[in-house]
């Protein structure tokens, strides 16, 4: 089944060119189906690129999904046209009384910024607390994981001395768990972060179940036992060339970045990299949508919070 998005969203044509079934809102209104309502809080600077990446993963499911894009930063964007934001994004005040089947909170380039210095930190805290009452299951990605661990568990910001960038091997710890159902015992996933997620810290200070980890990258995939909160510390949504774009940008800025690990063929930045994590990324999102969202969400979302009309 398709994802439902506004007719004019740029991702419609982008994904159709990849043979992804995208249903526009006008066509979806003719079908008698209750789609899953998924809210995407997009914190990345290049919002259109990020929309394409996450919508691609959400589309690989037999479920019909109605996607709503959310923003919480009212400052002028340097990377996304204001017209795009005004046409396709809602503000938190617009949806704060609504319920959703799923919420995705993306990463953000804030790895070296203290939480108190994040311009929209109060809004992040508000959304995370709101999600506990209004969302069946929330999926946090990369920096959003660090933010959520601080808000939900009081964990301090943990930062690596050098940036973790590249494609790393991971081990599946619980192959029969719902979130990792169908995963290989070892799989690849990209990372691009300063945030640190030591598995032993999570085991000592939280009740989270860890489903996959990496010797180099630490804890990768974990969740609460009630499936209401899931966390992925990498970027399974990344395109093949995303890490290359970040690396070449930093080179051009004179930052002398280390070459992404296990990414460029022969460690040659002039050779086009390949996405060696794509199947795992699709399976992860399919499992989350099916087992953490669809299987436990009420048919009538008002049942999540009976006081809402």
The 8 nearest C-alpha neighbors of each residue, nearest first, counted from 0:
[[1, 61, 63, 62, 60, 2, 20, 58],
 [2, 0, 21, 20, 63, 22, 58, 3],
 [1, 3, 64, 21, 58, 63, 22, 65],
 [2, 4, 65, 22, 23, 64, 24, 66],
 [3, 5, 23, 24, 66, 6, 2, 65],
 [6, 4, 24, 8, 23, 7, 3, 87],
 [5, 7, 23, 8, 24, 4, 25, 11],
 [6, 8, 5, 9, 11, 23, 4, 10],
 [7, 9, 10, 5, 11, 6, 4, 87],
 [10, 8, 11, 12, 7, 13, 47, 51],
 [9, 11, 13, 51, 8, 12, 14, 50],
 [12, 10, 9, 13, 14, 8, 15, 21],
 [11, 13, 15, 14, 10, 9, 16, 8],
 [14, 12, 10, 16, 11, 15, 9, 17],
 [15, 13, 17, 16, 19, 12, 11, 10],
 [16, 14, 18, 19, 12, 17, 13, 11],
 [15, 17, 14, 18, 13, 12, 19, 11],
 [18, 16, 14, 15, 19, 13, 12, 20],
 [17, 19, 15, 16, 20, 14, 21, 13],
 [20, 18, 15, 14, 17, 21, 58, 16],
 [21, 19, 1, 18, 15, 22, 58, 2],
 [22, 20, 1, 2, 19, 11, 3, 23],
 [23, 21, 3, 1, 2, 27, 26, 24],
 [22, 24, 6, 4, 25, 3, 26, 5],
 [23, 25, 27, 5, 26, 4, 3, 6],
 [24, 26, 23, 27, 28, 6, 29, 5],
 [27, 25, 28, 24, 23, 29, 22, 30],
 [26, 28, 24, 29, 30, 25, 23, 22],
 [27, 29, 26, 30, 25, 24, 31, 23],
 [28, 30, 27, 26, 31, 25, 32, 24],
 [31, 29, 28, 27, 32, 26, 33, 34],
 [30, 32, 29, 33, 28, 27, 34, 26],
 [33, 31, 30, 34, 63, 27, 28, 29],
 [32, 34, 35, 31, 298, 63, 30, 36],
 [35, 33, 63, 64, 65, 32, 36, 62],
 [34, 36, 64, 65, 100, 37, 63, 33],
 [35, 37, 65, 100, 99, 64, 66, 34],
 [36, 38, 101, 66, 102, 100, 99, 65],
 [37, 39, 102, 67, 66, 68, 101, 103],
 [40, 38, 103, 68, 102, 69, 41, 104],
 [41, 39, 69, 104, 70, 103, 68, 42],
 [40, 42, 105, 43, 39, 70, 104, 69],
 [43, 41, 107, 105, 106, 40, 44, 70],
 [42, 44, 107, 45, 41, 46, 106, 105],
 [45, 43, 46, 78, 42, 79, 76, 107],
 [46, 44, 78, 48, 43, 47, 79, 49],
 [45, 47, 49, 48, 44, 43, 50, 79],
 [48, 46, 50, 49, 45, 51, 79, 9],
 [49, 47, 51, 46, 50, 45, 52, 10],
 [48, 50, 46, 52, 51, 47, 53, 45],
 [51, 49, 47, 53, 48, 52, 54, 46],
 [52, 50, 48, 54, 49, 10, 53, 55],
 [53, 51, 49, 55, 236, 50, 54, 237],
 [54, 52, 56, 55, 50, 51, 236, 57],
 [53, 55, 57, 51, 56, 52, 50, 58],
 [54, 56, 58, 53, 52, 57, 51, 14],
 [57, 55, 53, 281, 54, 58, 59, 284],
 [56, 58, 54, 55, 59, 53, 284, 60],
 [57, 59, 55, 56, 2, 60, 1, 54],
 [60, 58, 57, 56, 281, 285, 55, 61],
 [59, 61, 62, 58, 285, 0, 57, 1],
 [62, 60, 0, 63, 59, 1, 58, 285],
 [63, 61, 0, 60, 64, 1, 34, 35],
 [62, 64, 34, 0, 1, 2, 35, 61],
 [65, 63, 2, 35, 34, 3, 36, 66],
 [64, 66, 3, 36, 35, 34, 2, 37],
 [67, 65, 37, 4, 38, 3, 64, 36],
 [66, 68, 38, 39, 37, 69, 65, 88],
 [69, 67, 88, 39, 38, 40, 89, 66],
 [70, 68, 40, 89, 88, 39, 90, 41],
 [69, 71, 90, 72, 40, 88, 41, 89],
 [70, 72, 90, 73, 122, 91, 69, 119],
 [73, 71, 74, 70, 119, 118, 42, 122],
 [72, 74, 71, 75, 70, 76, 119, 90],
 [75, 73, 72, 76, 71, 118, 77, 119],
 [76, 74, 73, 77, 81, 72, 79, 80],
 [75, 77, 78, 79, 74, 81, 80, 44],
 [78, 76, 79, 75, 44, 80, 45, 81],
 [77, 79, 45, 76, 44, 80, 46, 47],
 [78, 80, 76, 77, 45, 46, 81, 83],
 [81, 79, 82, 83, 84, 78, 76, 77],
 [80, 82, 84, 83, 85, 79, 76, 75],
 [81, 83, 85, 80, 84, 86, 79, 87],
 [84, 82, 86, 80, 81, 85, 87, 79],
 [83, 85, 81, 88, 82, 86, 87, 80],
 [84, 86, 82, 83, 87, 88, 81, 89],
 [87, 85, 83, 84, 82, 88, 89, 81],
 [86, 88, 84, 85, 83, 68, 89, 8],
 [89, 87, 68, 69, 84, 85, 86, 70],
 [88, 90, 69, 70, 93, 68, 91, 87],
 [91, 89, 93, 92, 70, 69, 71, 88],
 [90, 92, 93, 94, 95, 71, 89, 69],
 [91, 93, 95, 90, 94, 96, 89, 71],
 [92, 94, 91, 90, 95, 89, 96, 97],
 [95, 93, 97, 91, 96, 92, 90, 89],
 [96, 94, 92, 97, 91, 93, 129, 98],
 [95, 97, 94, 98, 307, 93, 133, 92],
 [98, 96, 94, 95, 99, 133, 307, 301],
 [99, 97, 133, 134, 300, 96, 301, 100],
 [100, 98, 134, 36, 101, 37, 133, 135],
 [99, 101, 135, 36, 134, 37, 35, 292],
 [102, 100, 37, 136, 99, 137, 134, 135],
 [101, 103, 137, 38, 37, 39, 138, 136],
 [102, 104, 39, 138, 137, 139, 40, 105],
 [105, 103, 40, 139, 39, 143, 140, 138],
 [106, 104, 140, 41, 42, 143, 103, 40],
 [105, 107, 142, 141, 143, 140, 42, 43],
 [106, 108, 43, 42, 109, 142, 105, 143],
 [109, 107, 110, 106, 43, 142, 192, 44],
 [110, 108, 112, 107, 111, 142, 117, 113],
 [109, 111, 193, 194, 112, 108, 192, 142],
 [112, 110, 109, 113, 193, 158, 194, 108],
 [113, 111, 109, 110, 114, 116, 117, 115],
 [114, 112, 116, 115, 111, 117, 156, 109],
 [113, 115, 117, 116, 112, 120, 146, 156],
 [116, 114, 113, 117, 120, 118, 112, 121],
 [115, 117, 113, 114, 118, 112, 120, 119],
 [118, 116, 120, 114, 119, 115, 112, 113],
 [119, 117, 120, 116, 72, 115, 121, 114],
 [118, 120, 122, 117, 121, 72, 123, 71],
 [119, 121, 123, 117, 122, 118, 124, 114],
 [122, 120, 124, 123, 119, 125, 118, 117],
 [121, 123, 125, 119, 120, 124, 126, 71],
 [124, 122, 120, 126, 125, 121, 127, 119],
 [125, 123, 121, 127, 122, 126, 128, 120],
 [124, 126, 122, 128, 123, 127, 129, 121],
 [125, 127, 129, 123, 128, 124, 130, 122],
 [128, 126, 130, 124, 129, 125, 123, 131],
 [127, 129, 125, 130, 126, 131, 124, 132],
 [130, 128, 126, 127, 131, 132, 125, 133],
 [131, 129, 134, 133, 127, 132, 128, 126],
 [130, 132, 129, 128, 133, 134, 127, 227],
 [133, 131, 130, 129, 134, 304, 303, 128],
 [132, 134, 98, 130, 131, 129, 99, 303],
 [135, 133, 99, 130, 100, 136, 101, 98],
 [134, 136, 100, 296, 101, 227, 292, 99],
 [137, 135, 227, 101, 134, 228, 292, 291],
 [136, 138, 102, 228, 101, 103, 229, 227],
 [137, 139, 229, 103, 230, 228, 102, 104],
 [140, 138, 230, 104, 144, 143, 103, 231],
 [139, 141, 105, 231, 106, 143, 144, 232],
 [142, 140, 232, 106, 233, 144, 143, 231],
 [143, 141, 106, 145, 144, 107, 140, 146],
 [142, 144, 146, 106, 139, 140, 145, 141],
 [145, 143, 147, 139, 142, 141, 146, 140],
 [146, 144, 142, 148, 143, 147, 149, 156],
 [145, 147, 143, 149, 144, 148, 150, 142],
 [146, 148, 150, 144, 149, 145, 151, 143],
 [149, 147, 145, 152, 151, 146, 150, 154],
 [148, 150, 153, 154, 146, 147, 152, 151],
 [149, 151, 147, 148, 153, 152, 146, 124],
 [152, 150, 148, 149, 147, 153, 127, 154],
 [153, 151, 148, 154, 149, 150, 205, 147],
 [152, 154, 149, 150, 151, 155, 148, 147],
 [153, 155, 149, 152, 148, 156, 150, 204],
 [156, 154, 149, 157, 153, 148, 145, 152],
 [155, 157, 158, 154, 145, 149, 113, 194],
 [156, 158, 195, 194, 155, 159, 196, 145],
 [159, 157, 194, 195, 193, 156, 160, 110],
 [158, 160, 193, 161, 195, 194, 162, 157],
 [159, 161, 158, 162, 193, 163, 195, 194],
 [162, 160, 159, 163, 193, 158, 192, 257],
 [161, 163, 193, 192, 164, 159, 160, 191],
 [162, 164, 192, 191, 193, 190, 161, 165],
 [165, 163, 191, 259, 190, 162, 260, 192],
 [164, 166, 259, 260, 189, 190, 262, 261],
 [165, 167, 189, 188, 261, 262, 260, 187],
 [166, 168, 187, 188, 189, 165, 169, 261],
 [169, 167, 187, 186, 213, 185, 188, 170],
 [170, 168, 213, 186, 212, 185, 187, 167],
 [169, 171, 185, 211, 212, 184, 172, 213],
 [170, 172, 211, 184, 173, 174, 210, 185],
 [171, 173, 210, 211, 170, 174, 209, 212],
 [172, 174, 176, 210, 175, 171, 179, 211],
 [175, 173, 176, 179, 171, 180, 172, 182],
 [176, 174, 173, 180, 177, 179, 181, 178],
 [177, 175, 173, 179, 174, 178, 180, 210],
 [176, 178, 180, 179, 290, 175, 286, 287],
 [177, 179, 286, 176, 180, 287, 283, 290],
 [180, 178, 182, 177, 176, 174, 181, 283],
 [179, 181, 177, 182, 178, 175, 176, 174],
 [180, 182, 179, 183, 174, 282, 175, 177],
 [183, 181, 179, 180, 184, 174, 279, 171],
 [182, 184, 185, 186, 181, 171, 174, 170],
 [183, 185, 171, 170, 182, 186, 174, 172],
 [186, 184, 170, 183, 169, 171, 168, 187],
 [185, 187, 169, 168, 183, 170, 184, 188],
 [188, 186, 168, 276, 167, 169, 166, 275],
 [187, 189, 276, 166, 167, 235, 233, 168],
 [190, 188, 166, 234, 165, 233, 167, 235],
 [191, 189, 233, 164, 165, 234, 192, 166],
 [190, 192, 164, 163, 165, 189, 162, 233],
 [193, 191, 163, 194, 162, 190, 110, 164],
 [192, 194, 162, 110, 159, 158, 163, 195],
 [195, 193, 158, 192, 110, 157, 159, 196],
 [194, 196, 158, 157, 159, 197, 193, 217],
 [195, 197, 217, 218, 198, 194, 157, 216],
 [198, 196, 217, 200, 199, 218, 195, 201],
 [197, 199, 218, 201, 200, 217, 196, 202],
 [198, 200, 202, 201, 197, 203, 204, 218],
 [201, 199, 203, 202, 198, 197, 204, 196],
 [202, 200, 198, 205, 204, 199, 203, 197],
 [201, 203, 199, 200, 204, 205, 198, 206],
 [204, 202, 200, 201, 205, 199, 206, 198],
 [203, 205, 201, 202, 200, 206, 152, 154],
 [206, 204, 201, 207, 202, 203, 152, 200],
 [207, 205, 208, 202, 223, 204, 201, 224],
 [206, 208, 223, 222, 205, 221, 209, 224],
 [207, 209, 221, 222, 223, 210, 206, 224],
 [210, 208, 221, 211, 220, 207, 222, 218],
 [209, 211, 172, 221, 173, 220, 171, 208],
 [212, 210, 171, 220, 172, 219, 170, 209],
 [211, 213, 218, 219, 169, 217, 170, 220],
 [214, 212, 169, 217, 216, 215, 170, 168],
 [213, 215, 217, 216, 212, 169, 168, 218],
 [214, 216, 213, 217, 167, 168, 163, 169],
 [215, 217, 213, 214, 218, 167, 219, 212],
 [218, 216, 213, 197, 212, 196, 198, 214],
 [217, 219, 212, 198, 196, 197, 220, 213],
 [218, 220, 212, 232, 211, 231, 217, 233],
 [219, 221, 231, 211, 210, 230, 209, 218],
 [222, 220, 209, 230, 208, 210, 229, 207],
 [223, 221, 229, 207, 208, 228, 230, 226],
 [222, 224, 207, 226, 225, 228, 208, 227],
 [223, 225, 226, 222, 208, 207, 227, 206],
 [224, 226, 223, 227, 228, 222, 291, 136],
 [227, 225, 223, 224, 228, 291, 222, 136],
 [226, 228, 136, 225, 135, 137, 223, 229],
 [227, 229, 137, 223, 226, 136, 222, 138],
 [230, 228, 222, 138, 221, 137, 139, 223],
 [229, 231, 139, 221, 138, 220, 144, 222],
 [230, 232, 220, 140, 219, 233, 141, 139],
 [233, 231, 141, 219, 140, 144, 230, 220],
 [234, 232, 190, 141, 231, 189, 235, 219],
 [233, 235, 236, 189, 237, 190, 141, 232],
 [236, 234, 280, 237, 188, 233, 189, 276],
 [235, 237, 234, 52, 53, 280, 238, 56],
 [238, 236, 235, 234, 241, 52, 239, 189],
 [239, 237, 241, 240, 236, 274, 52, 242],
 [238, 240, 274, 273, 241, 272, 237, 242],
 [239, 241, 243, 238, 242, 244, 272, 271],
 [242, 240, 244, 238, 243, 239, 237, 245],
 [243, 241, 245, 244, 240, 246, 259, 165],
 [244, 242, 246, 240, 241, 245, 247, 268],
 [243, 245, 241, 247, 242, 246, 248, 240],
 [244, 246, 242, 248, 243, 247, 249, 241],
 [245, 247, 243, 249, 248, 244, 242, 250],
 [248, 246, 250, 244, 249, 245, 243, 251],
 [249, 247, 245, 251, 246, 250, 244, 252],
 [248, 250, 252, 246, 251, 247, 254, 245],
 [251, 249, 247, 253, 252, 248, 255, 254],
 [250, 252, 248, 249, 253, 247, 254, 246],
 [253, 251, 249, 250, 254, 248, 255, 247],
 [252, 254, 250, 251, 255, 249, 256, 248],
 [253, 255, 249, 252, 256, 250, 251, 248],
 [256, 254, 253, 250, 257, 249, 252, 251],
 [257, 255, 254, 258, 249, 250, 246, 253],
 [256, 258, 259, 255, 164, 246, 260, 162],
 [257, 259, 260, 256, 246, 266, 164, 165],
 [260, 258, 165, 164, 262, 257, 261, 242],
 [259, 261, 165, 262, 166, 258, 164, 167],
 [262, 260, 166, 165, 263, 259, 167, 266],
 [261, 263, 260, 259, 165, 166, 272, 264],
 [262, 264, 266, 272, 267, 268, 265, 270],
 [265, 263, 266, 267, 270, 272, 262, 271],
 [264, 266, 267, 263, 270, 268, 262, 261],
 [267, 265, 263, 264, 268, 262, 261, 258],
 [266, 268, 265, 269, 263, 270, 264, 271],
 [269, 267, 270, 263, 266, 271, 243, 264],
 [268, 270, 267, 271, 263, 264, 266, 272],
 [271, 269, 268, 267, 264, 272, 263, 265],
 [270, 272, 269, 273, 263, 264, 268, 240],
 [273, 271, 263, 264, 262, 239, 270, 240],
 [272, 274, 239, 275, 271, 240, 262, 263],
 [273, 275, 239, 276, 277, 238, 272, 240],
 [274, 276, 277, 273, 187, 188, 278, 239],
 [277, 275, 188, 187, 274, 279, 278, 280],
 [276, 278, 280, 279, 274, 275, 281, 235],
 [279, 277, 281, 280, 276, 282, 275, 283],
 [278, 280, 282, 277, 276, 281, 283, 182],
 [281, 279, 235, 277, 283, 278, 282, 276],
 [280, 282, 278, 56, 284, 283, 279, 285],
 [281, 283, 285, 279, 280, 284, 286, 278],
 [284, 282, 280, 286, 281, 285, 279, 287],
 [283, 285, 287, 286, 281, 282, 288, 56],
 [284, 286, 282, 288, 287, 283, 60, 289],
 [287, 285, 289, 283, 178, 284, 288, 290],
 [286, 288, 291, 284, 285, 289, 290, 178],
 [289, 287, 292, 285, 286, 291, 293, 290],
 [288, 290, 293, 286, 287, 292, 291, 294],
 [291, 289, 294, 287, 286, 292, 288, 293],
 [292, 290, 287, 226, 288, 289, 136, 293],
 [291, 293, 288, 296, 289, 136, 294, 290],
 [294, 292, 289, 296, 295, 288, 290, 291],
 [295, 293, 290, 292, 289, 296, 291, 288],
 [294, 296, 293, 292, 297, 291, 290, 135],
 [295, 297, 293, 292, 135, 100, 294, 298],
 [298, 296, 299, 300, 295, 302, 303, 100],
 [297, 299, 300, 296, 33, 302, 301, 293],
 [300, 298, 297, 301, 302, 303, 296, 33],
 [301, 299, 302, 303, 297, 98, 298, 99],
 [300, 302, 303, 299, 304, 305, 307, 308],
 [301, 303, 305, 300, 304, 299, 297, 298],
 [304, 302, 301, 300, 305, 133, 297, 98],
 [303, 305, 302, 306, 301, 307, 132, 133],
 [306, 304, 302, 307, 301, 303, 308, 300],
 [305, 307, 304, 308, 301, 302, 303, 96],
 [308, 306, 305, 304, 301, 96, 97, 302],
 [307, 306, 301, 305, 96, 304, 97, 302]]
